[in-house]
């Protein structure tokens, strides 16, 4: 079969050229991304119930929807959160469920529930979540421009970026949207006896465009459209609201119209090389699914550079690339190329030294050819180039060259041993001799990676590129070794006389082989010497067993026992052979027993503290994330004060290149979320720094301890699949107060553990609120509905969107607000910061005249749960934590749980759960990988049995597996390295 390529060399060379071309094309077009795309079948049901507190949202909306979703199939878990005016229910389906069908089923169930929801609740919206939807490029710009100019500039830049192929969307932070605000005067409303709802309705009805119908004239039908839309904000002031005394009342008579910017929902700043941070705008660029990150980021950067040209949009504007995932991938590809080049060079030099320069070049050629052919398989199977596939390629370099060396050496040996053989015949003879063992060897290696497809869930999707890459690479190397290299060797290699150096090589090899054969024969032929040799193995195994005691306990027991065993052996050696034979008759069984004991010891090391187990080691990265969370209700300006205290510490860090600040939201790479109590700082580290990112994280955590009144967390991106916090402990029950108390107490236990960092409890969401309780009897007597009263109060305090003005470039919201501060009638402040007394005194129009809101409601202050969480229908409060550097999540979790169960009084109706975090995911993954190992060994047994047609020979080959495991586990224990997923490869 394989000699076909040698016998048809002209066709074979054309086929080779075609494969090289296809491989080069595949490498050029295959999508490149930072991490594998993980599809987690998760649907979200979002429902708005305006003005309702969290408890009412829970009882009226969340509970109703959760009961209706109980009949859904393939559901792994249902979680929910109920907050003021909003319900969010997250449905996580089984990992192998079809996402599209699951979402459709979810929508069908939600449609059935809609009639059971309150009348004033908006229809639930069903959507899906993409956990890998993170920015691939973040660019920050700053300059001495007004807020209005920055807003206009950001809109233009956003449009420029969105036109680039592969960009799905652009999110902007630090910019204020354009808004037309109608600020209504209270006294004017009372004078004209007009309500806020009338003002809002007047603006809505004044901005209308709709079709009227058709007119037929002379057999031709003409559409008729009515256009009454407002073209410009200046027209709003002339809109009529009511008629009083036969005189129209216009907007300008009761309000001021301001065409400006909406209140800032977030703040953004940029600091470069330790300079004070300046106001900035950040553009977060997202890619379309399957897009090539390197091409997209390169195109965006190129467009930004063009916009920075003279007389362009960004002329004179400072811009900084905060995050560039495409550049990171390019760096990884350069490292791979460098590693591959170094490997090829070393292999070629070694083979040139061993068998000749032609043979060395041929063997080295196998590496780039195998890579190119492997890329064909990756591209056609829909895989991508990401950091895991790059890791697999680097791992495979040392494996794929083995087959090439065997084949080239075989051809070379055939030519030397038989001076009359033709080069083509030598190549064909080598193929016939070595094809079977090479195929079997490759299949046994592949079988170990095939088992990785057993790993399911998020982890299975995340690591799937590893077995795909290695399997394609190994089969490509086998094809190169059996088909391509013999073809090239039959024309490239030359028969030559043996040099003096080669003669010395051969002579030395023969002497070494003869010596080894003689020594081996001595032990094989003599049972006495076998026992003597076993006694040495016995002493060595004892030393291996007691070495960890010496290393980890600092005792001298290991060496003492070792030397004692050697002394015993020397004493025994002096005795007669017959006596020694009698004394050592048990050693074969003891040797096997000791070997088995050492093997078992190595296996159980991960379950002890001798070898720490971690899912993915933390690699050294170039950026960090700092997140800040203030108590519920904290305003954006107060949060910003805390952020600036954090900034002052960062200014002094010489290893920080730049950082961006966002006040008003969490990080997309962290816990996320939005709200004035949240802020995040994205830190770019100096690439020429002396310390690792983990060391800098530990240092910053230590320095932030002085900010004991601020909750500050410091994290760095993980290499593993998307999971929750390292440790999650949940308390599920019906009594919210009870489980909240338990969670707060548990959080203190977490904080007292030295191996935990970033401890957080979901009870931090509790706040206080003013409650306006309606007097229904009085409202009914005055002809007022609760909805009308709440709408007036909301418009007065928060503002209500009346309509939108459509322009060529954007839609501009028109918002109606009440000026609650009578002393401030200017247009510069539309934030409506006021007191509860001012709100209570707003006028509510009735048929018999206006009355103050205070006459219709009673005001009280109470503590509230701003968020009520559920898991599978039960109320839940959780405590989360990350593990400090050097800690083990599984050990820390077990230790903390032991303290919780012993120190806290846990009621019988409260359930403690630890599922959902990194520990839970890693435990499941390691169990499935152990099963994958068993499957791989089973496949190896079948392949080796088929190859040798002998159980005995198969056992000889497989006997090296337990000894290799012994070496791995003892090596990890001695060097104090962790057992992680990459180390298991």
Secondary structure as UniProt FT lines:
FT   TURN            2..3
FT   HELIX           4..7
FT   HELIX           9..29
FT   STRAND          42..49
FT   TURN            50..51
FT   HELIX           54..57
FT   HELIX           58..62
FT   HELIX           63..68
FT   HELIX           69..71
FT   STRAND          75..83
FT   TURN            84..85
FT   STRAND          86..93
FT   TURN            95..96
FT   HELIX           99..113
FT   HELIX           114..116
FT   TURN            119..120
FT   STRAND          125..128
FT   TURN            131..132
FT   STRAND          137..142
FT   HELIX           147..162
FT   TURN            165..166
FT   STRAND          167..173
FT   STRAND          178..185
FT   HELIX           186..192
FT   HELIX           196..206
FT   STRAND          208..217
FT   TURN            218..219
FT   STRAND          220..228
FT   HELIX           233..238
FT   STRAND          240..244
FT   TURN            245..246
FT   STRAND          247..250
FT   HELIX           251..254
FT   STRAND          255..261
FT   STRAND          267..272
FT   TURN            273..274
FT   STRAND          278..279
FT   STRAND          281..287
FT   TURN            289..290
FT   HELIX           293..307
FT   TURN            310..311
FT   TURN            313..316
FT   STRAND          318..324
FT   HELIX           325..354
FT   HELIX           357..380
FT   TURN            381..382
FT   HELIX           387..417
FT   TURN            419..420
FT   HELIX           423..450
FT   HELIX           451..454
FT   HELIX           457..479
FT   HELIX           480..484
FT   HELIX           485..492
FT   HELIX           500..525
FT   HELIX           527..553
FT   HELIX           557..573
FT   HELIX           577..583
FT   TURN            584..586
FT   HELIX           587..604
FT   HELIX           605..607
FT   STRAND          623..629
FT   TURN            632..633
FT   HELIX           636..651
FT   TURN            654..655
FT   STRAND          656..665
FT   TURN            668..671
FT   STRAND          674..685
FT   TURN            687..688
FT   HELIX           693..703
FT   HELIX           704..706
FT   TURN            708..709
FT   STRAND          711..716
FT   STRAND          727..733
FT   HELIX           736..752
FT   TURN            754..755
FT   STRAND          756..761
FT   HELIX           762..765
FT   STRAND          766..774
FT   HELIX           776..781
FT   TURN            782..783
FT   HELIX           786..797
FT   STRAND          800..806
FT   STRAND          811..819
FT   TURN            822..823
FT   HELIX           836..840
FT   STRAND          843..844
FT   TURN            847..848
FT   STRAND          851..852
FT   HELIX           853..855
FT   STRAND          857..865
FT   STRAND          867..871
FT   TURN            872..873
FT   STRAND          874..883
FT   TURN            885..886
FT   HELIX           889..903
FT   TURN            908..909
FT   STRAND          911..913
FT   TURN            915..916
FT   HELIX           918..948
FT   HELIX           951..958
FT   HELIX           960..975
FT   HELIX           981..984
//
